[in-house]
């Protein structure tokens, strides 16, 4: 399942492992290869994924196919052995990591699975990066309602939210809070899945067009009555209840903040906001004034991303923490500060501990436009990965 060029080399040289991520694994591996070229100290770069992803693996020195947890966990290859006999993902990764002298492991999308066994990785001399340092912290980050309550407890400016688990609860909340612009989103989720702005008749004089939300889905607007009807009659919700949040819609600028942190301390960060298709990269102190105490309150650890949005008064309010690198972390490379290299250079012992004040002075504000890139996938690539 791996393709080490020289086993003895990989045993003696330290290694970095990037496990399956959401959307930035390829870019981060490319940054790590560039980092390796800058130093005479050799180290190996390992990548793993549960699917065949040759466009990711091409930037790794060693690759592994992670075991699937359920029968539906891998949809690209039939399971080679019964599900119940599979080694747990974290155990498989730990076993292979010890063989390759891995010093730093970024867990990506399955952080909680690894975090539950942090002590085992520590005993193996592996710096585990899950986004936090406890299962409880990661669970509170993933549960947006619990997350917001904890922010309130620490006096961190955060978006308000009311949870509903039924149509009756939603209608009661609308009756109480419908005097203001509102939106809905799931208690757990990523990539804005399930987020919709509702028309309460307070943002403008007209309700949202009944067909408009089907035609311009990227606007994320929906007629309130139609949302209630869809939610009421959803077979999906009936079979698998989805806890939701009703929230005031904040009208100000939204920011995404990429953060390198260690045990609640911000070591480096870059802020960005989007207008149209353009990402504006820089360092906004007023945003960081909210992010720094947030990272401390949740004890964040590794490379995480934070979303904030300003209210009508210009106060930046936290929307969420993602306990893993954002899909746009590669944008940071254009600012003169590559956060992937900053973090891993330090954790691997190649550089001194980063200082936020110093890093922020090196950031060159810029604008970035993302483009589509294609790669050729060879017919036998999947067979090579699974050998």
N, C-alpha and C positions, 0 to 999 in steps of 0.2 A: 504493500500500500504506500510505501515511501520510495523516493528515488534519490537517496544520498549518493553523492559522487564518490565520497571517500569516508567510510564509517569511522575510521580512526581519527580523522580530522574533526568530525562533528562531535566526537566524544570529548575531545580536549578543548576545543574552542567553545566559548559561550554561545548561546543562541537566544533569539527572540521568537516568540510564537504568537501569531495572530489567528485566533479561532474564528469560526464563522461570524460575520458581522451582518448588518442590515444592508448597507449600500456603499460603504467607504473602504472596504477591505483592500481592493485593488489599488486605490490611490495611496493608501498608507504604506502598502508593501513597496510601491515605487519610490516613495519618500525614504523608506528604510534602506533600499538599495543605494540611493544617492548618498545617504548618510554613511553607509559602509565604505563607499569610495573615498570619503574624506579622511579616513583614519587608517593607520597602518595596523592597528589592532584588529585581528580577524574575528568575525562573528558570523553566525549563520542565521538565516531568516526562514522560518517555517510558517506555512499557511495550511489551514484545514477548512473543510466545508463538507456538509452532508450531501451536497449535489456535485455533479461534474461541472466545474467552473474553470476551464482552461484559461480563460481570459484573466482570472485572478491568479491562478497557479503559476503563470508565466513569470511573475515577479518574485517567486519564492525559490529558495535553494532546495528546500525539502517540502514535499506536500503529503497531506494525509486526507483520507476520506473518513469523516467522522461517522461513527455508528448512529443509525437512526433510532429514535426512542420508541416510536409507534409505527404501525404498519403504513400509515399515511404520511410519515415524516419525510420519506424520500419518494418523490414521484417520478424520478428519472431512471431508476434501476430497480428491478425486482430484488427483494431481500434474499440474500444468499444463505441465511439461516433463520430459524424461528425467532420472532421478536423476543420471547421470554428468555432466550439464551444470550442475548446481546449484552456486551459489557456496557455499563453506563458511560455516557459521553465523557463525563469528567474523569472517570477512572481510566478510560482509554487514553485520554490526552495526558494525564499525569504519568502513566506508564511510559509512553513514548517520549515525553518531555524529559524524564530522568535519563533516558538513553542518550539524548542529544545535549545534555548539559544546559537545558533551558534555564535562563536566569530571569526572564520577564515573560509573562503570559497575559495577553489582553483577551478577555473571554468573549467580547462581542455581544451577541444577542441572547446568550444563555447564561448570563451572569449569576442568577440565583442558584442554578444547579451547581456551579463551581463554588460559590460563596459558602454554601453549606459545609464545604470540606476545606475551608481556608487553612486550617492547621496542618493538614496533610501536605499541602503545597509548600507551606512555610518550612516544614521539616525537610522537604526535598530541596530547600534553598531557592525556591521559585518565588519571585515577586509577583503576586497575583493582583491583577487589575480588573475589577468587576464594576467599578463605578462608585462603590461604597465599601464598607468593611464589615457589614453584617447583613444577614438575610432580612431582618426587620427593616433596616434602612432602605434596602432595595424594594421591598414590598410596599413601603409607604411612598416611595417615588413612583412606582408603577400605578398605584391607585390614586388617581388624580383628586378624588374627594378627600381621602386621608391626607394626601400631600398638602392640600390647601388648608386643612385644619391645623396641620403641624406648622405651616408658615404663620398662621395667625398666632399660634402659641409663642412663636419667636419674634413677633412684631415685624415680620417681613411683609412689605407691600405685595399683596397677591390678589389675583382676580377672585371675586366672590362666586360661589356656586351652590346650587341646591340639588340634591340627588333625588331622582325619581325612579321607581321600579315598576310603575303601572300607569295606565292612562289616567286613572282617578287622581293619582299623586301629581301627574303632570298638569292636569286641568286645574287642580287646587293651587299649584304654584303659579300658573299663568294668571289666575284670578287675583292673586296677591301681588305679583311682580310685573304684570303685563303693562304697566304704565311706562316702561322704558324699553329701549332696544335690547333684544335678547338673542341668544344662540343656544344650540344644544351640541353635546358631544359625548361619546362613551366615557365611562369611568376609566377604562383602560383602552389603549390603542396607540397607533403610530401613524405617521404620514397623513394626518388630518382625516383619517377614516371616520366617517360618521358625523363629521362636523357640518352643521348647517346654521345659517342665519335665519331667524324667523322674522316675519313681518308682523309687528305689533301695532302698526299704524302710527308709530311715534317718530320714525325716522323721516317719513315723507307723507304726503297726502294720499298716496295710492298704495294699495296692497300689491304684493309681488304677483306678477302675471302667473296664472295657473300652469302655463306651458313653459314659461321662461326657465324654470329650474331644471327642466328636462333638456332644454336646448343649450343653455349656457351653464353646464354643470360646474365649470371652473369658478363661477361666481359664488358657489356654495350658498345660494339663497333658495328658500322654499316657503311657499304659502303655509301659514300656521295650521289652518284647517286641514290642508292636505297632509302635512306631517302627522297630525294627530290621527287622521284616517289611516295612513300607511302603517303607523305604529300599532294602531288598534287591530288591524287585520293582518299583521305580519305573521306568517307561519314560522319564519325563522325566530322571531322573538318569542313566539309561543313555545317552540321546542327548546330553545336555548335562551332564556331571559338575559337581556343585556342591560345592566345598570347604566343609566344615563345621567348627565348633568344638565341643568338649565342654568344659564349664566347671563349676566349683563354683557352686551356686546361692547367692547372697548373700541373707541373710534380712533385712537392714536396710532403712531408708528409701531410696527412689530419688529423686534430684533431677535436674531439668533446669535448666541454667544458660544464659541468653542472655548473650552476651558481645560487646561492641564492643571491637575490638582493632586495634592497628597495629604491624606488624613484631614481633610477639611480646609486646607490652606491652598489658596490660588497661587500657582507658580507662574502661569502665563495665560493670557486670554486675548481673544480677538473678537470684536463685535462686528456684526454685519446686518444690514437691512436691505430690503428688496423694493425696487420700484420698476414695475413692468417686468422685463426679463433681465434687468441689471442688478447685480449684487454690489452693494457699497461696503467696502472692507475698511476697517479702521479700529479705533479704540475710543469708545464713548464713555467718559468718566461717570456721567449721570446714570448710565445703565449699569456700570460696574459697581456703583454704590449700592445697588440692590443685589447684584450677583455675589459679591464677596461674602456678605453675611449669610446668604442662602447656602453657599457651598460649605461654610462652616457649620451651619445648623444641621445639615444632613450628613456631615462627615464624608463628603464625596472624595473619591480616590481613583485616579487614573485619568482618562480623557473623556469628558462628558460634554453635553450640550444643554444649553438653557434657552428657553423662549420667554420673552417678555413683551408686553404691549402697553402703550401709554393710554391713560384714561383721558377724559375730557379736559382735565386740569393739567395734563402733561406729566403726571406722576407715572413712572414706569412700574408696572405690576408684573409679577411673575405669573406665567401660565403653566410652565412645567419644567422639570428636569428630565432629560433622557440620559440614562446611566451608561451611555456608550457614545462613541464618536458620531458626529452628525454626518449626513451624506455630503455635506458641503465643506468638510474639513480641508479638502485639498485647495479650496479657494484661498486659504491662509498663506499658501506658498507665494502668491503674487504680492504679498505685503512686505516681503523681505524677512518674514518670520514664519518658518514652517513648524507648526505646533507638533506635528508627529515627530520630527527630528528633535525638537526641544525636549519633549517628554522622554522619548526612548534613549536619547543621548545621555540624559541624566540617570535614568533607571538602570542603564547598562554600565554606568560608571565612566563613561567617556568624557563627560563634562561635569562642572560643578552644579550645585543646586540652583535652578533658575530663580531669579528674583523678579517679581511682577513689575516693580518700578523700572528696572533696567530693560526688561522685555518690551514694555509699553513704549519706551522711547525709541525702540528700533523699528516699530511698525510704521510703514509708509502707506498712508491711505490711498486706496485705488478703487477702481470699478472693474467688475468681472462679469463676463457673459459666458454661460456654460454652452457647450456645443455637443452634438451627438457624435460618438465615436464608435466605429464598428471594428470587430476583430474576427478573423477567420478561425473556425473551430474544425480541427482535423477530425476525420471520421474515426480514427483509432484512439483519439485522446481519452475517451472515457475508459476504454479497456486498459490504457496505460495507468490511469489513476487507480483503478481497482486491483491492479496486480499486487 
